[in-house]
Amino acid sequence: MKDRIAIITGASSGIGEATALRLAAQGVRMVLNGRSADRLTDVEQKVNAAGHGTIAVSICGDIAEKQVTDACIAACHNTWNEYPSVFIASAGRGLPGTVLTSDENEWDHLINTNVKGLMHQMKSISKTMQELAEAPRDFVAAPLDIVVIGSSIGRNVSPFNSVYGATKFAAHGLTEALRRQLGPKGIRVTLIEPGLVGTNFQQAAGYDPAWFDSYSKEVGPILKADDVAQVISFLLNLPGNVHLDNISIRPTRQAYP
Ligand SMILES: NC(=O)c1ccc[n+]([C@@H]2O[C@H](COP(=O)([O-])OP(=O)(O)OC[C@H]3O[C@@H](n4cnc5c(N)ncnc54)[C@H](OP(=O)(O)O)[C@@H]3O)[C@@H](O)[C@H]2O)c1
């Protein structure tokens, strides 16, 4: 893992932050992305402390803008003279409600972030990784990984949270299609489908805190961000010819979605 360089979007909080800290402990160098400069600086400092040196740099920006992923890739090369072999697409947001009940003023932003933003990330990183894959390289010893954080609600239709769910259905389809396209070139494209994880996600999206508390009690103990990070770390450590390509991870007592 010490030879690997990662880009982590959505690294200023939650699953992205926990993954950054897990990878830092293994000596992975990385570029962190998020919109909040303060929170990103904070995570960068924690990562550098965990990695005992300057192993992280940050690119602050909205991942819905195509040039932000390109800037993350350029930062890898400018800082370490190498391109990334790990890309974690964790940036995302929620939206309470259904087509009938959700705030339609939020639809464009939600779709721009969770779907179009993901497409821009996929397009940019795929170009870079295909160039790496085409150069002489032992992909078993030196794997190339793109990991996308989907959701259990992107596989199971929710009558209560269908608009956010639809963006994750799109993310799942795009990820599986990319896996079919890039797998034969030796690039692993992996989908993680988490159930309920206690992060900043619920508050940032405006889910009702009373609902969240009672649902957490009903299905909990719910997942921590580091539970998901542990799974990501595990799959990145597998030899490059072994692909755990689609992982559903839920709190044990969460039957649905
Ligand atoms: N928590 C759950 O229960 C759960 C369950 C299933 C799936 N997920 C998915 O897991 C992923 C991570 O969420 P989380 O639970 O870790 O939530 P979180 O703690 O709110 O983290 C979300 C991260 O995404 C970043 N982000 C949001 N919009 C962005 C944008 N336009 N450009 C760049 N960064 C952006 C946020 O940073 P800034 O605000 O600084 O930009 C933050 O770092 C998301 O894709 C979410 O849909 C979460």
Ligand as a Chemical Component Dictionary entry (heavy atoms), coordinates in Angstrom:
data_LIG
# 
_chem_comp.id                   LIG 
_chem_comp.type                 NON-POLYMER 
_chem_comp.pdbx_formal_charge   0 
_chem_comp.three_letter_code    LIG 
# 
loop_
_chem_comp_atom.comp_id 
_chem_comp_atom.atom_id 
_chem_comp_atom.alt_atom_id 
_chem_comp_atom.type_symbol 
_chem_comp_atom.charge 
_chem_comp_atom.model_Cartn_x 
_chem_comp_atom.model_Cartn_y 
_chem_comp_atom.model_Cartn_z 
_chem_comp_atom.pdbx_ordinal 
LIG N1  N1  N 0  -24.480 8.071  5.970  1  
LIG C1  C1  C 0  -25.257 7.164  5.413  2  
LIG O1  O1  O 0  -26.186 6.632  6.059  3  
LIG C2  C2  C 0  -25.028 6.740  3.991  4  
LIG C3  C3  C 0  -25.639 5.565  3.555  5  
LIG C4  C4  C 0  -25.447 5.142  2.245  6  
LIG C5  C5  C 0  -24.643 5.873  1.397  7  
LIG N2  N2  N 1  -24.065 7.028  1.830  8  
LIG C6  C6  C 0  -23.224 7.758  0.861  9  
LIG O2  O2  O 0  -21.914 7.824  1.385  10 
LIG C7  C7  C 0  -21.229 8.943  0.809  11 
LIG C8  C8  C 0  -20.513 9.694  1.915  12 
LIG O3  O3  O 0  -21.475 10.216 2.806  13 
LIG P1  P1  P 0  -21.215 10.289 4.370  14 
LIG O4  O4  O 0  -22.198 9.411  5.040  15 
LIG O5  O5  O -1 -19.781 10.136 4.658  16 
LIG O6  O6  O 0  -21.736 11.794 4.621  17 
LIG P2  P2  P 0  -20.972 13.132 5.070  18 
LIG O7  O7  O 0  -20.354 12.915 6.400  19 
LIG O8  O8  O 0  -21.982 14.204 4.915  20 
LIG O9  O9  O 0  -19.840 13.274 3.986  21 
LIG C9  C9  C 0  -20.126 13.700 2.670  22 
LIG C10 C10 C 0  -18.859 14.252 2.076  23 
LIG O10 O10 O 0  -19.131 14.649 0.720  24 
LIG C11 C11 C 0  -18.652 15.978 0.545  25 
LIG N3  N3  N 0  -19.418 16.622 -0.501 26 
LIG C12 C12 C 0  -20.757 16.786 -0.590 27 
LIG N4  N4  N 0  -21.070 17.423 -1.714 28 
LIG C13 C13 C 0  -19.908 17.684 -2.361 29 
LIG C14 C14 C 0  -19.571 18.315 -3.574 30 
LIG N5  N5  N 0  -20.520 18.823 -4.376 31 
LIG N6  N6  N 0  -18.271 18.414 -3.922 32 
LIG C15 C15 C 0  -17.315 17.892 -3.128 33 
LIG N7  N7  N 0  -17.573 17.273 -1.961 34 
LIG C16 C16 C 0  -18.850 17.167 -1.584 35 
LIG C17 C17 C 0  -18.808 16.621 1.921  36 
LIG O11 O11 O 0  -17.915 17.693 2.118  37 
LIG P3  P3  P 0  -18.248 19.248 1.930  38 
LIG O12 O12 O 0  -19.586 19.482 2.564  39 
LIG O13 O13 O 0  -17.085 19.891 2.590  40 
LIG O14 O14 O 0  -18.247 19.448 0.469  41 
LIG C18 C18 C 0  -18.347 15.468 2.805  42 
LIG O15 O15 O 0  -16.946 15.407 2.862  43 
LIG C19 C19 C 0  -22.278 9.747  0.064  44 
LIG O16 O16 O 0  -22.159 9.490  -1.318 45 
LIG C20 C20 C 0  -23.605 9.201  0.591  46 
LIG O17 O17 O 0  -24.613 9.322  -0.369 47 
LIG C21 C21 C 0  -24.223 7.467  3.101  48 
# 
loop_
_chem_comp_bond.comp_id 
_chem_comp_bond.atom_id_1 
_chem_comp_bond.atom_id_2 
_chem_comp_bond.value_order 
_chem_comp_bond.pdbx_ordinal 
LIG N1  C1  SING 1  
LIG C1  O1  DOUB 2  
LIG C1  C2  SING 3  
LIG C2  C3  SING 4  
LIG C2  C21 DOUB 5  
LIG C3  C4  DOUB 6  
LIG C4  C5  SING 7  
LIG C5  N2  DOUB 8  
LIG N2  C6  SING 9  
LIG N2  C21 SING 10 
LIG C6  O2  SING 11 
LIG C6  C20 SING 12 
LIG O2  C7  SING 13 
LIG C7  C8  SING 14 
LIG C7  C19 SING 15 
LIG C8  O3  SING 16 
LIG O3  P1  SING 17 
LIG P1  O4  DOUB 18 
LIG P1  O5  SING 19 
LIG P1  O6  SING 20 
LIG O6  P2  SING 21 
LIG P2  O7  DOUB 22 
LIG P2  O8  SING 23 
LIG P2  O9  SING 24 
LIG O9  C9  SING 25 
LIG C9  C10 SING 26 
LIG C10 O10 SING 27 
LIG C10 C18 SING 28 
LIG O10 C11 SING 29 
LIG C11 N3  SING 30 
LIG C11 C17 SING 31 
LIG N3  C12 SING 32 
LIG N3  C16 SING 33 
LIG C12 N4  DOUB 34 
LIG N4  C13 SING 35 
LIG C13 C14 SING 36 
LIG C13 C16 DOUB 37 
LIG C14 N5  SING 38 
LIG C14 N6  DOUB 39 
LIG N6  C15 SING 40 
LIG C15 N7  DOUB 41 
LIG N7  C16 SING 42 
LIG C17 O11 SING 43 
LIG C17 C18 SING 44 
LIG O11 P3  SING 45 
LIG P3  O12 DOUB 46 
LIG P3  O13 SING 47 
LIG P3  O14 SING 48 
LIG C18 O15 SING 49 
LIG C19 O16 SING 50 
LIG C19 C20 SING 51 
LIG C20 O17 SING 52 
# 
